[in-house]
Amino acid sequence: MVSSPPPTLLLARPPPPNCRFECGDVNKDLRRFYNSFDVIHARSIIQGIVDYPAFLAEVVKMLRPGGVFISLEAQFELFGADRMPFGAQEPDDPNFSWMHKLLTAAGRAMMARNPGLPELERIPARLAECGDVWEAISSTVLYTPIGAWDQNMPQAERRVGELMARNCLQFADAARPLLSSLGELPEVVDLWIRNTQAELTEAKVKQYGRWPGVWAIKKATSHAYMLPGARYTSDDFLFNLPKPELTVSADLIEHSRLDIQHEALCIVLDGLFPRESGVHEILAPRGDGYQPRVLDVGTGAGSWAIGIAKAYPHVEVVGLDLAPVNAGSSPPNNCHFERGDAHTDLGRFGRFDVIHARAVLQGIKDFASFFTAAADVLNPGGIFLTIEPEMDLFDEAKEPFGIQDDGEPNYLWSQKLFKAYVEATVKRNPGFAELPNVRSIWDHVSGGPWKAVEGDTFYLPVGPFLPDPDAPEHKRLDFQHQAVVTMLGGLFPRDAGVEDLLSPRSDGQRLRVLDIGTGTGAWAIDVALQYPHVEVVGLDLAPVKLGSPIPANCTFILGDASAGLKSYGRFDVVHARAILQGVKDYAALFKDVSEVLSPGGVFLTLEAEIGMYDENRVPFGIQQEGASNFCWSHKMTLLYNEATKKRNPSFALLPEVPQIVKDIPGDPWEAVKRTSFLIPGGPMENASNEERIAGDLMHNSIQNGPRLLRALLLASGYDAEDVDRSTENAVDEIANWTVKFWIKHLHRGVMKLDLKGEGFFRPADGVEHRRLDVQHQAVITMLGGLLPKMSRVEEILRQDLDGHKPRVLDLGTGSGAWAIDVATKYPGAEVLGLDLAPVNPGTVPPPNCRFEQGDATIGLKQYGQFDIVHARAILQGVKDYPALFEEIAGVLSPQGVFVSIEAETGLYDKNKVKYGPQKAGDPDFSWTQELTAAYMEATTKRNPSFPNLSKVSDILKTNQGLERWETVERDTFFLPCGPCETGNENERVAGDLMHQSVLKVPKGLQALFLASGYDPGHVKNLTEMALDEIESCRVMNWMKSSEGYKLRVLDIGTGSGAWVIDVAIKYPNAEVVGLDLAPVNPLSTPPPNCRFETGDASSGLKQYGRFDIIHARSVLQGIKDYASLCTDIAEVLNPQGIFISVEGEIGLYDKDKVKYGPQKEGDPDFCWAQEVTMAYLEATRKRNPGFSDLQRVEEILKATTGDPWNAIAGTTFFLPCGPYESGNETERNAGRLMHQSALKVPKALQALLLASGYDAGYVNRLTEMALDEIESCRV
């Protein structure tokens, strides 16, 4: 007899390392999996289950407390396009389905083999029959199209249809044995299969498969094995004591209880052990490769041992217990369990660095002997940690209940049971009575092995003290509601027109309001109270749990807005706040809303933007953990966004909501407006009164927000450790308010004003795009090309080396004209245009050019690396210039180029002189300049960073100093704003083009001015006068544009100018200035970007301009007030500029780099060069007492007036004074050079020493001896 080979699994792809497979029969013994899983999933298995109720009983046992069982089964019949069952069919029926015929026949065959198959319809009932073990049981039904038979299907549904058709094609062929088992002739079965496969290939029949789904959540406190129909006695599970030392059971039920207790203790301790215990320090990794060892005595379910092993994977962990360990999770490789008795077996397992014992002393007969044995196996410096419950329970005030009598008002049966347990334990183990004296026993352990004995007490609540599990969430939503209302200044935006709309009607018609996703009903109730004549309806998927009475004019309905709204009647206002994460078809919902809104009605949506803003109201964007301003709450929000998109792919369309609303068929909207506001996530100091109030409310709302997101993130497959770490860090961050942030809310509704978003201060429509096309032509005319004349740019765009296509990014692409022109001129380049608004190009883009809608200020990394990044006229919409430039630097490839072209704020007159303040009637008064000034003021209100536009070059050049940019160049050009009779040909052509562009500006700015609060009459007059002036060309104006920047470096006390010349040669695009009291006589010709000035740094530096780097070497002997010099340096350094000071320490060091102390001639290592040095120090101090401050340089810098330094850092190096043989090559080279320099020092100092009163004979001898010593290199 030949045995059959074991079954094998055929996998489509390799499984990840945390996934494994086992072959087995679920109808047979599953005991090895009891209490092992948090989720059990079963799909399409019911046909193989012999006894479904018995299978479910096993599922309950395999699930841990709080675990989830998910079942999804396919019905053995199909449904038509109306999702009604096909039922019995004949081949000549209009919608006859061969697949349906084949599937129902297969179902009959399976039922003949397994009579339990009809259980499919009874799964929810069978789950309920398992007893009181489920927290909740829910069900759903999925309909999957069989084939992509409808061209109008959503893309996702079409994809499902295609996959299901492929699945059914394979099923049809695989079902042949099943169909044959019904007794059908082979040729009939072949006919069925052929016709089915043809039907599926051609997608001729509109049909759906039906999948009933059920999920059940196990109670966190349920007993896994107490199922109905089974009898349990105390001997089965409660006091089944295999050894006298075990005072409670040691089975799976008890171990499940211990797992729960372990989690509770970890929460109270905020970890696996008290932080102050020193355990972490002992277990931390060491550089010598030593592996610490941990012993867990009375390990029980092994939870603590497994937790330690996972937290410290380099540590060996041993769990010891009298009974076998039934671990709730698989132990890692560095953890193993042993059976043994703590009384006798501690010495069997070697020595340990930490011994842990929790709730074991009830089984220990002799505490002193146990503690002595533990001390014997602890390594020196090791820790023995015990945690034991006291033999009493405590009330809410944490006072012991003590002895109670039946009938007392606060009588506690749990206390009675607990006391009985203690009494029974003491009978079995008299030593347990010593538990209250355990501290004294510790102190008297034989041999006094303990360096210290410390302890602490904590209280563990027994049971939930919150009566309503949903109360925290409802309280959170109510706080959030109050915060939003505070920031809005009411229940809706003041300019939404809702207040007028809801005013009482003279005709007595009752007005109606619908609140979709009403949540706690707070908004609906407030509207009903404020407008008692209005009928308010709150709609939600879940029952509304109210915190306040419902007014008579307010009702709540349980229902799904996605299933349609017409059944609820017509409304004058529809409101929806924070619901879109649960909506799968935005367009369908918005269409439904438009159909139930009365003419002139208002639809309002309010959604929080994904991602936080920092305390300066700048988006955090993409962050790296460990960054100085890293925000855990922001990370949790981004994870939530990703997880929500996994569950609901439509959520990715949230930024496109305004466009989706606009595109509703029938164009039902008069207009769509988007406004936004920021709510602080907590207390903010520099905030308005409303913001401070809203911040306090929002802080209360979000306290537990991260923990609410945890379950979703875990269910979405995120790493549990990362989720738990991020959750707790975010909770701690919010509670302590260590990283302050704002949350942006977007409000949309029917408005007459169309401002299309915060980043746009002018329209973003076709008219504006054609204006930008003309402006583009004017700019490239003046530039003489698409880009500044930089050879590097041309070189990049013409390369196609090793298959690398140069990539170009155009930020704020507008009409896309620049991107299209670059792509056309350089067909080998790949060009991407990015803009907040959809691009409406005037010409068809070439194939190497594409456009994307997105916001550069929230990150660019998703678009890849680029060789050139171009940005023109975008900075008025950017609130954090340094952050944007840093983001750009992050996506530029090495040697890449960033080109920024921005128009200066303000116009220049015909002589190219900038307009100052002007009054109507002045000879050269310009209405266009007035318009420009108003634009700047309005833009600054929306974006306070806008005035910094003139400082862009400063910001760019200081962005990470020289680390980010190899060179920074700057240029300026003027652009005529109208026909220019004078000037060159380019200026005349550009002037004609700009005239066409500028004509469209005044009216384009009207909406911005009105939205910024300007008087409509003033706006009208300003617009008309400017437009008239532009049309008539009677005032000639110029715009000034600039690109790039040139770095400036100052060298104080430049001496020979060698450092300055070297820097100027290495950085030819930098301007380098050398300053010295004496005229500079350089040995080599300075390059053109280098110059020298004669002057005294102590008298001030402002006359030399501002600098990015200031360098000073060996100048302090001549500085009398070093603090004043530091202040002057700080004042002329640009933001993020660097001051570098290099000074030689006074005094020499011997060959071993030990500083010389006082010495006498004749000492073995006497050094004449050191004597010269000390004489120089004394002479210099006589002339400049401040020279002694050389040792205090860092201290003086820290005390600089105004605290200007972002950071102060320093380093030290040794410089050999001669050609010594020891040291590395660098030191030997430096020594040879220093030897040449040192030879000139002694004679150079003679004049100083003589002028300082030294004896001439002594000076001559000192000079000769030092010079001889230096020449001979003998010291």
Secondary structure in CASP SS format (residue, H / E / C, confidence):
PFRMAT SS
TARGET T0000
AUTHOR 0000-0000-0000
METHOD secondary structure of the structure
MODEL  1
M C 1.00
V C 1.00
S C 1.00
S C 1.00
P C 1.00
P C 1.00
P C 1.00
T C 1.00
L C 1.00
L C 1.00
L C 1.00
A C 1.00
R C 1.00
P C 1.00
P C 1.00
P C 1.00
P C 1.00
N C 1.00
C C 1.00
R C 1.00
F C 1.00
E C 1.00
C C 1.00
G C 1.00
D C 1.00
V C 1.00
N C 1.00
K C 1.00
D C 1.00
L C 1.00
R H 1.00
R H 1.00
F H 1.00
Y C 1.00
N C 1.00
S C 1.00
F E 1.00
D E 1.00
V E 1.00
I E 1.00
H E 1.00
A E 1.00
R E 1.00
S C 1.00
I C 1.00
I H 1.00
Q H 1.00
G H 1.00
I C 1.00
V C 1.00
D C 1.00
Y H 1.00
P H 1.00
A H 1.00
F H 1.00
L H 1.00
A H 1.00
E H 1.00
V H 1.00
V H 1.00
K H 1.00
M H 1.00
L E 1.00
R E 1.00
P E 1.00
G E 1.00
G E 1.00
V E 1.00
F E 1.00
I E 1.00
S E 1.00
L E 1.00
E C 1.00
A C 1.00
Q C 1.00
F C 1.00
E C 1.00
L E 1.00
F E 1.00
G E 1.00
A C 1.00
D C 1.00
R C 1.00
M C 1.00
P E 1.00
F C 1.00
G C 1.00
A C 1.00
Q C 1.00
E C 1.00
P C 1.00
D C 1.00
D C 1.00
P C 1.00
N C 1.00
F C 1.00
S C 1.00
W H 1.00
M H 1.00
H H 1.00
K H 1.00
L H 1.00
L H 1.00
T H 1.00
A H 1.00
A H 1.00
G H 1.00
R H 1.00
A H 1.00
M H 1.00
M H 1.00
A H 1.00
R H 1.00
N C 1.00
P C 1.00
G C 1.00
L H 1.00
P H 1.00
E H 1.00
L H 1.00
E H 1.00
R H 1.00
I H 1.00
P H 1.00
A H 1.00
R H 1.00
L H 1.00
A H 1.00
E C 1.00
C C 1.00
G C 1.00
D C 1.00
V C 1.00
W E 1.00
E E 1.00
A E 1.00
I E 1.00
S E 1.00
S E 1.00
T E 1.00
V E 1.00
L E 1.00
Y E 1.00
T E 1.00
P E 1.00
I C 1.00
G C 1.00
A C 1.00
W C 1.00
D C 1.00
Q C 1.00
N C 1.00
M C 1.00
P C 1.00
Q H 1.00
A H 1.00
E H 1.00
R H 1.00
R H 1.00
V H 1.00
G H 1.00
E H 1.00
L H 1.00
M H 1.00
A H 1.00
R H 1.00
N H 1.00
C H 1.00
L H 1.00
Q H 1.00
F H 1.00
A H 1.00
D H 1.00
A H 1.00
A C 1.00
R H 1.00
P H 1.00
L H 1.00
L H 1.00
S H 1.00
S C 1.00
L C 1.00
G C 1.00
E C 1.00
L C 1.00
P H 1.00
E H 1.00
V H 1.00
V H 1.00
D H 1.00
L H 1.00
W H 1.00
I H 1.00
R H 1.00
N H 1.00
T H 1.00
Q H 1.00
A H 1.00
E H 1.00
L H 1.00
T H 1.00
E H 1.00
A C 1.00
K C 1.00
V C 1.00
K C 1.00
Q E 1.00
Y E 1.00
G E 1.00
R E 1.00
W E 1.00
P E 1.00
G E 1.00
V E 1.00
W E 1.00
A E 1.00
I E 1.00
K E 1.00
K C 1.00
A C 1.00
T C 1.00
S C 1.00
H C 1.00
A C 1.00
Y C 1.00
M C 1.00
L C 1.00
P C 1.00
G C 1.00
A C 1.00
R C 1.00
Y C 1.00
T C 1.00
S H 1.00
D H 1.00
D H 1.00
F H 1.00
L C 1.00
F C 1.00
N C 1.00
L C 1.00
P C 1.00
K C 1.00
P C 1.00
E C 1.00
L C 1.00
T C 1.00
V C 1.00
S C 1.00
A C 1.00
D C 1.00
L H 1.00
I H 1.00
E H 1.00
H H 1.00
S H 1.00
R H 1.00
L H 1.00
D H 1.00
I H 1.00
Q H 1.00
H H 1.00
E H 1.00
A H 1.00
L H 1.00
C H 1.00
I H 1.00
V H 1.00
L H 1.00
D C 1.00
G C 1.00
L C 1.00
F C 1.00
P C 1.00
R H 1.00
E H 1.00
S H 1.00
G C 1.00
V H 1.00
H H 1.00
E H 1.00
I H 1.00
L H 1.00
A C 1.00
P C 1.00
R C 1.00
G C 1.00
D C 1.00
G C 1.00
Y C 1.00
Q C 1.00
P C 1.00
R E 1.00
V E 1.00
L E 1.00
D E 1.00
V E 1.00
G C 1.00
T C 1.00
G C 1.00
A C 1.00
G C 1.00
S H 1.00
W H 1.00
A H 1.00
I H 1.00
G H 1.00
I H 1.00
A H 1.00
K H 1.00
A H 1.00
Y C 1.00
P C 1.00
H C 1.00
V C 1.00
E E 1.00
V E 1.00
V E 1.00
G E 1.00
L E 1.00
D E 1.00
L C 1.00
A C 1.00
P C 1.00
V C 1.00
N C 1.00
A C 1.00
G C 1.00
S C 1.00
S C 1.00
P C 1.00
P C 1.00
N C 1.00
N C 1.00
C E 1.00
H E 1.00
F E 1.00
E E 1.00
R E 1.00
G C 1.00
D C 1.00
A C 1.00
H C 1.00
T C 1.00
D C 1.00
L H 1.00
G H 1.00
R H 1.00
F H 1.00
G C 1.00
R C 1.00
F E 1.00
D E 1.00
V E 1.00
I E 1.00
H E 1.00
A E 1.00
R E 1.00
A C 1.00
V C 1.00
L H 1.00
Q H 1.00
G H 1.00
I C 1.00
K C 1.00
D C 1.00
F H 1.00
A H 1.00
S H 1.00
F H 1.00
F H 1.00
T H 1.00
A H 1.00
A H 1.00
A H 1.00
D H 1.00
V H 1.00
L E 1.00
N E 1.00
P E 1.00
G E 1.00
G E 1.00
I E 1.00
F E 1.00
L E 1.00
T E 1.00
I E 1.00
E C 1.00
P C 1.00
E C 1.00
M C 1.00
D C 1.00
L C 1.00
F E 1.00
D C 1.00
E C 1.00
A C 1.00
K C 1.00
E C 1.00
P E 1.00
F C 1.00
G C 1.00
I C 1.00
Q C 1.00
D C 1.00
D C 1.00
G C 1.00
E C 1.00
P C 1.00
N C 1.00
Y C 1.00
L C 1.00
W H 1.00
S H 1.00
Q H 1.00
K H 1.00
L H 1.00
F H 1.00
K H 1.00
A H 1.00
Y H 1.00
V H 1.00
E H 1.00
A H 1.00
T H 1.00
V H 1.00
K H 1.00
R H 1.00
N C 1.00
P H 1.00
G H 1.00
F H 1.00
A H 1.00
E H 1.00
L H 1.00
P H 1.00
N H 1.00
V H 1.00
R H 1.00
S H 1.00
I H 1.00
W H 1.00
D H 1.00
H C 1.00
V C 1.00
S C 1.00
G C 1.00
G C 1.00
P C 1.00
W C 1.00
K C 1.00
A C 1.00
V C 1.00
E C 1.00
G C 1.00
D C 1.00
T C 1.00
F C 1.00
Y C 1.00
L C 1.00
P C 1.00
V C 1.00
G C 1.00
P C 1.00
F C 1.00
L C 1.00
P C 1.00
D C 1.00
P C 1.00
D C 1.00
A H 1.00
P H 1.00
E H 1.00
H H 1.00
K H 1.00
R H 1.00
L H 1.00
D H 1.00
F H 1.00
Q H 1.00
H H 1.00
Q H 1.00
A H 1.00
V H 1.00
V H 1.00
T H 1.00
M H 1.00
L H 1.00
G C 1.00
G C 1.00
L C 1.00
F C 1.00
P C 1.00
R H 1.00
D H 1.00
A H 1.00
G C 1.00
V H 1.00
E H 1.00
D H 1.00
L H 1.00
L C 1.00
S C 1.00
P C 1.00
R C 1.00
S C 1.00
D C 1.00
G C 1.00
Q C 1.00
R C 1.00
L E 1.00
R E 1.00
V E 1.00
L E 1.00
D E 1.00
I E 1.00
G C 1.00
T C 1.00
G C 1.00
T C 1.00
G C 1.00
A H 1.00
W H 1.00
A H 1.00
I H 1.00
D H 1.00
V H 1.00
A H 1.00
L H 1.00
Q H 1.00
Y C 1.00
P C 1.00
H C 1.00
V E 1.00
E E 1.00
V E 1.00
V E 1.00
G E 1.00
L E 1.00
D E 1.00
L C 1.00
A C 1.00
P C 1.00
V C 1.00
K C 1.00
L C 1.00
G C 1.00
S C 1.00
P C 1.00
I C 1.00
P C 1.00
A C 1.00
N C 1.00
C E 1.00
T E 1.00
F E 1.00
I E 1.00
L E 1.00
G C 1.00
D C 1.00
A H 1.00
S H 1.00
A H 1.00
G C 1.00
L C 1.00
K H 1.00
S H 1.00
Y H 1.00
G C 1.00
R C 1.00
F E 1.00
D E 1.00
V E 1.00
V E 1.00
H E 1.00
A E 1.00
R E 1.00
A C 1.00
I C 1.00
L H 1.00
Q H 1.00
G H 1.00
V C 1.00
K C 1.00
D C 1.00
Y H 1.00
A H 1.00
A H 1.00
L H 1.00
F H 1.00
K H 1.00
D H 1.00
V H 1.00
S H 1.00
E H 1.00
V H 1.00
L E 1.00
S E 1.00
P E 1.00
G E 1.00
G E 1.00
V E 1.00
F E 1.00
L E 1.00
T E 1.00
L E 1.00
E E 1.00
A E 1.00
E E 1.00
I E 1.00
G E 1.00
M E 1.00
Y E 1.00
D E 1.00
E C 1.00
N C 1.00
R C 1.00
V C 1.00
P E 1.00
F C 1.00
G C 1.00
I C 1.00
Q C 1.00
Q C 1.00
E C 1.00
G C 1.00
A C 1.00
S C 1.00
N C 1.00
F C 1.00
C C 1.00
W H 1.00
S H 1.00
H H 1.00
K H 1.00
M H 1.00
T H 1.00
L H 1.00
L H 1.00
Y H 1.00
N H 1.00
E H 1.00
A H 1.00
T H 1.00
K H 1.00
K H 1.00
R H 1.00
N C 1.00
P H 1.00
S H 1.00
F H 1.00
A H 1.00
L H 1.00
L H 1.00
P H 1.00
E H 1.00
V H 1.00
P H 1.00
Q H 1.00
I H 1.00
V H 1.00
K H 1.00
D C 1.00
I C 1.00
P C 1.00
G C 1.00
D C 1.00
P C 1.00
W C 1.00
E C 1.00
A C 1.00
V E 1.00
K E 1.00
R E 1.00
T E 1.00
S E 1.00
F E 1.00
L E 1.00
I E 1.00
P E 1.00
G C 1.00
G C 1.00
P C 1.00
M C 1.00
E C 1.00
N C 1.00
A C 1.00
S C 1.00
N H 1.00
E H 1.00
E H 1.00
R H 1.00
I H 1.00
A H 1.00
G H 1.00
D H 1.00
L H 1.00
M H 1.00
H H 1.00
N H 1.00
S H 1.00
I H 1.00
Q C 1.00
N C 1.00
G H 1.00
P H 1.00
R H 1.00
L H 1.00
L H 1.00
R H 1.00
A H 1.00
L H 1.00
L H 1.00
L H 1.00
A H 1.00
S C 1.00
G C 1.00
Y C 1.00
D C 1.00
A H 1.00
E H 1.00
D H 1.00
V H 1.00
D H 1.00
R H 1.00
S H 1.00
T H 1.00
E H 1.00
N H 1.00
A H 1.00
V H 1.00
D H 1.00
E H 1.00
I H 1.00
A H 1.00
N H 1.00
W C 1.00
T C 1.00
V C 1.00
K C 1.00
F E 1.00
W E 1.00
I E 1.00
K E 1.00
H E 1.00
L E 1.00
H E 1.00
R E 1.00
G E 1.00
V E 1.00
M C 1.00
K C 1.00
L C 1.00
D C 1.00
L C 1.00
K C 1.00
G C 1.00
E C 1.00
G C 1.00
F C 1.00
F C 1.00
R C 1.00
P C 1.00
A C 1.00
D C 1.00
G H 1.00
V H 1.00
E H 1.00
H H 1.00
R H 1.00
R H 1.00
L H 1.00
D H 1.00
V H 1.00
Q H 1.00
H H 1.00
Q H 1.00
A H 1.00
V H 1.00
I H 1.00
T H 1.00
M H 1.00
L H 1.00
G C 1.00
G C 1.00
L C 1.00
L C 1.00
P C 1.00
K C 1.00
M C 1.00
S H 1.00
R H 1.00
V H 1.00
E H 1.00
E H 1.00
I H 1.00
L H 1.00
R C 1.00
Q C 1.00
D C 1.00
L H 1.00
D H 1.00
G H 1.00
H C 1.00
K C 1.00
P C 1.00
R E 1.00
V E 1.00
L E 1.00
D E 1.00
L E 1.00
G C 1.00
T C 1.00
G C 1.00
S C 1.00
G C 1.00
A H 1.00
W H 1.00
A H 1.00
I H 1.00
D H 1.00
V H 1.00
A H 1.00
T H 1.00
K H 1.00
Y C 1.00
P C 1.00
G C 1.00
A C 1.00
E E 1.00
V E 1.00
L E 1.00
G E 1.00
L E 1.00
D E 1.00
L C 1.00
A C 1.00
P C 1.00
V C 1.00
N C 1.00
P C 1.00
G C 1.00
T C 1.00
V C 1.00
P C 1.00
P C 1.00
P C 1.00
N C 1.00
C E 1.00
R E 1.00
F E 1.00
E E 1.00
Q E 1.00
G C 1.00
D C 1.00
A H 1.00
T H 1.00
I H 1.00
G C 1.00
L C 1.00
K H 1.00
Q H 1.00
Y H 1.00
G C 1.00
Q C 1.00
F E 1.00
D E 1.00
I E 1.00
V E 1.00
H E 1.00
A E 1.00
R E 1.00
A C 1.00
I C 1.00
L H 1.00
Q H 1.00
G H 1.00
V C 1.00
K C 1.00
D C 1.00
Y H 1.00
P H 1.00
A H 1.00
L H 1.00
F H 1.00
E H 1.00
E H 1.00
I H 1.00
A H 1.00
G H 1.00
V H 1.00
L E 1.00
S E 1.00
P E 1.00
Q E 1.00
G E 1.00
V E 1.00
F E 1.00
V E 1.00
S E 1.00
I E 1.00
E E 1.00
A E 1.00
E C 1.00
T C 1.00
G C 1.00
L C 1.00
Y E 1.00
D C 1.00
K C 1.00
N C 1.00
K C 1.00
V C 1.00
K E 1.00
Y C 1.00
G C 1.00
P C 1.00
Q C 1.00
K C 1.00
A C 1.00
G C 1.00
D C 1.00
P C 1.00
D C 1.00
F C 1.00
S C 1.00
W H 1.00
T H 1.00
Q H 1.00
E H 1.00
L H 1.00
T H 1.00
A H 1.00
A H 1.00
Y H 1.00
M H 1.00
E H 1.00
A H 1.00
T H 1.00
T H 1.00
K H 1.00
R H 1.00
N C 1.00
P C 1.00
S C 1.00
F H 1.00
P H 1.00
N H 1.00
L H 1.00
S H 1.00
K H 1.00
V H 1.00
S H 1.00
D H 1.00
I H 1.00
L H 1.00
K H 1.00
T C 1.00
N C 1.00
Q C 1.00
G C 1.00
L C 1.00
E C 1.00
R C 1.00
W C 1.00
E C 1.00
T C 1.00
V C 1.00
E C 1.00
R E 1.00
D E 1.00
T E 1.00
F E 1.00
F E 1.00
L E 1.00
P E 1.00
C C 1.00
G C 1.00
P C 1.00
C C 1.00
E C 1.00
T C 1.00
G C 1.00
N C 1.00
E H 1.00
N H 1.00
E H 1.00
R H 1.00
V H 1.00
A H 1.00
G H 1.00
D H 1.00
L H 1.00
M H 1.00
H H 1.00
Q H 1.00
S H 1.00
V H 1.00
L C 1.00
K C 1.00
V H 1.00
P H 1.00
K H 1.00
G H 1.00
L H 1.00
Q H 1.00
A H 1.00
L H 1.00
F H 1.00
L H 1.00
A H 1.00
S C 1.00
G C 1.00
Y C 1.00
D C 1.00
P H 1.00
G H 1.00
H H 1.00
V H 1.00
K H 1.00
N H 1.00
L H 1.00
T H 1.00
E H 1.00
M H 1.00
A H 1.00
L H 1.00
D H 1.00
E H 1.00
I H 1.00
E H 1.00
S H 1.00
C C 1.00
R C 1.00
V C 1.00
M C 1.00
N C 1.00
W E 1.00
M E 1.00
K E 1.00
S E 1.00
S E 1.00
E E 1.00
G E 1.00
Y C 1.00
K C 1.00
L C 1.00
R E 1.00
V E 1.00
L E 1.00
D E 1.00
I E 1.00
G C 1.00
T C 1.00
G C 1.00
S C 1.00
G C 1.00
A H 1.00
W H 1.00
V H 1.00
I H 1.00
D H 1.00
V H 1.00
A H 1.00
I H 1.00
K H 1.00
Y C 1.00
P C 1.00
N C 1.00
A C 1.00
E E 1.00
V E 1.00
V E 1.00
G E 1.00
L E 1.00
D E 1.00
L C 1.00
A C 1.00
P C 1.00
V C 1.00
N C 1.00
P C 1.00
L C 1.00
S C 1.00
T C 1.00
P C 1.00
P C 1.00
P C 1.00
N C 1.00
C E 1.00
R E 1.00
F E 1.00
E E 1.00
T E 1.00
G C 1.00
D C 1.00
A H 1.00
S H 1.00
S H 1.00
G C 1.00
L C 1.00
K H 1.00
Q H 1.00
Y H 1.00
G C 1.00
R C 1.00
F E 1.00
D E 1.00
I E 1.00
I E 1.00
H E 1.00
A E 1.00
R E 1.00
S C 1.00
V C 1.00
L H 1.00
Q H 1.00
G H 1.00
I C 1.00
K C 1.00
D C 1.00
Y H 1.00
A H 1.00
S H 1.00
L H 1.00
C H 1.00
T H 1.00
D H 1.00
I H 1.00
A H 1.00
E H 1.00
V H 1.00
L E 1.00
N E 1.00
P E 1.00
Q E 1.00
G E 1.00
I E 1.00
F E 1.00
I E 1.00
S E 1.00
V E 1.00
E C 1.00
G C 1.00
E C 1.00
I C 1.00
G C 1.00
L C 1.00
Y E 1.00
D C 1.00
K C 1.00
D C 1.00
K C 1.00
V C 1.00
K E 1.00
Y C 1.00
G C 1.00
P C 1.00
Q C 1.00
K C 1.00
E C 1.00
G C 1.00
D C 1.00
P C 1.00
D C 1.00
F C 1.00
C C 1.00
W H 1.00
A H 1.00
Q H 1.00
E H 1.00
V H 1.00
T H 1.00
M H 1.00
A H 1.00
Y H 1.00
L H 1.00
E H 1.00
A H 1.00
T H 1.00
R H 1.00
K H 1.00
R H 1.00
N C 1.00
P H 1.00
G H 1.00
F H 1.00
S H 1.00
D H 1.00
L H 1.00
Q H 1.00
R H 1.00
V H 1.00
E H 1.00
E H 1.00
I H 1.00
L H 1.00
K H 1.00
A C 1.00
T C 1.00
T C 1.00
G C 1.00
D C 1.00
P C 1.00
W C 1.00
N C 1.00
A C 1.00
I C 1.00
A C 1.00
G C 1.00
T C 1.00
T C 1.00
F C 1.00
F C 1.00
L C 1.00
P C 1.00
C C 1.00
G C 1.00
P C 1.00
Y C 1.00
E C 1.00
S C 1.00
G C 1.00
N C 1.00
E H 1.00
T H 1.00
E H 1.00
R H 1.00
N H 1.00
A H 1.00
G H 1.00
R H 1.00
L H 1.00
M H 1.00
H H 1.00
Q H 1.00
S H 1.00
A H 1.00
L C 1.00
K C 1.00
V H 1.00
P H 1.00
K H 1.00
A H 1.00
L H 1.00
Q H 1.00
A H 1.00
L H 1.00
L H 1.00
L H 1.00
A H 1.00
S C 1.00
G C 1.00
Y C 1.00
D C 1.00
A H 1.00
G H 1.00
Y H 1.00
V H 1.00
N H 1.00
R H 1.00
L H 1.00
T H 1.00
E H 1.00
M H 1.00
A H 1.00
L H 1.00
D H 1.00
E H 1.00
I H 1.00
E H 1.00
S H 1.00
C C 1.00
R C 1.00
V C 1.00
END
